[in-house]
């Protein structure tokens, strides 16, 4: 399978999943700084334990896109990043 070709800069959306919305927002803002990031609520699990937030921002290149992904993924309080 061929990797998709992404033209940079582009708008990218990360779906960040965890238990505490406030902590997730803080992690997203600090990870994406100094760039502005638009954070919107995506979903809450049926039991209310997990929340997913969409983090939308402009990424300038693949290294920045992957760096943000890795930082989010390895942050305490974040269960998954899509």
C-alpha positions, 0 to 999 in steps of 0.5 A: 500500500502506498502512503498518502501524499500530504501537501504541507502546510495543511490543517490536521485534526487529532482525536485525543481520548482520555478521562478528564476533559480539562486535563486533555485540553491543557495537554493539547494547548501546551503540546501545540503551543505556540500555534493556535489550536481549535478544540471541540468535544467529539464524543463521550463514552456510554458510561461517561468515563472517557471523552474524545476531543478534536484538536485542529491546527495547521501543521507545517511539515511531517516532522511537526505533525508526527512530533505533536502526535508523539507528544500527545500519545505519550502524555499522562492523561491521554489514553489514545490519539487518532 
